[in-house]
């Protein structure tokens, strides 16, 4: 099946809803990874360690659950479309403000506020897209939607590769305000989710009523939090400190490091789409577990190679598996979630998983710095452990492949 064949069956409103959700998530990730790629430069300017600057990642991840809760509630009450637009404008504004931070403390506060705005986008955008799209090829669209995260990382690495030397880290954040333009597309082209439109109860629901609905599915919420904690350790544990690894341990320059990260993201993009489509045949759980376990043989090439060529190959293959597993996430956890709380439950669980792993990057940096900048060993141990745990947690959980999005999924 050609890659774009599933789009032929979509109506114009379905295409616009998917494109809005995809672009919102891509540009959200673009803004997040601008900070990640600027870690060494910010560290040098303020005269502090990578570990200290990486606290910005912790604050961003820690604030995302609150954003998911607030924006998810707003999306259940006022609709997916309007709140998605509000999300995009919010995280763009905080990204622009980051460019003018006078000191590290101010920058860290702004990254926390950015995390609040970022936290709402995934749940709202995924609900809008997956409630609008047909069940057919949902795995494919899930993989493609989640790869918006990779596209954002790829765009950030391309901009860093070709613009950083001219604009510096502050100029990178100014460029990061561009996603605000997406709001115009959402206003003009995107229609509201038909599932939300048909559910008058969701529009009337109060915060207390929505919380009661979430509590009614507390076992599912707790399972999804554990699952998403594993997933976030899998992605952030393999990505966020890879540039410091390339520069501080391998001694590569800025241009070479960004080129390797571009190659890494190309592998991630293909993996997410490929495993997302594969999950239609294997099922969601088995496809996730397969990708997680296939990451393990890639560790030596990915973390211990010495040449750019081999590191590029290792990064490509590692992220093919990491994002291969991630590509199934939007379909899997939205299928498991009841329609009445779909904009709040998956996104809240996703971001609580982020919160649980919010200290991972500073912890990894601290361990590496304490052992003579041995990022390779730290990265290898992280993925070796997390890959096995993720596969186990996934296989022990439920599945509701291709469930009707307007109905409650089976237990």
Secondary structure, DSSP 4 states (H G I P E B T S, - for coil): --TTGGGGG--HHHHHHHHHHHHHHHHHHHHHHHHHHTHHHHHHHHT--HHHHTHHHHHHHHHHHHHHHHHHHHHHHH-HHHHHHHHHHHHHHHHHHHTT-SSHHHHHHHHHHHHHHHHHHHHHHHHHHHHHS-STTHHHHHHHHHTHHHHHHHHHHHHHHHHHHHHHHHHHHHHGGGGGGHHHHHHHHPPPPHHHHH-HHHHH--HHHHHHHHHHTHHHHHHHHHHHHHHHHHHHHHHTTHHHIIIIIS---HHHHHHHHHHHHHHHHHHHHHHHHHHHHH-HHHHHHHHHHHTGGGHHHHHH--SHHHHHHHHHHHHHHHHHHHTTHHHHHHHHS-GGGTTTHHHHHHHHHHHHTTTHHHHHHHHHHHTTS-HHHHHHHHHHHHHHHHHHHHHHS---TT--TTSPPP-
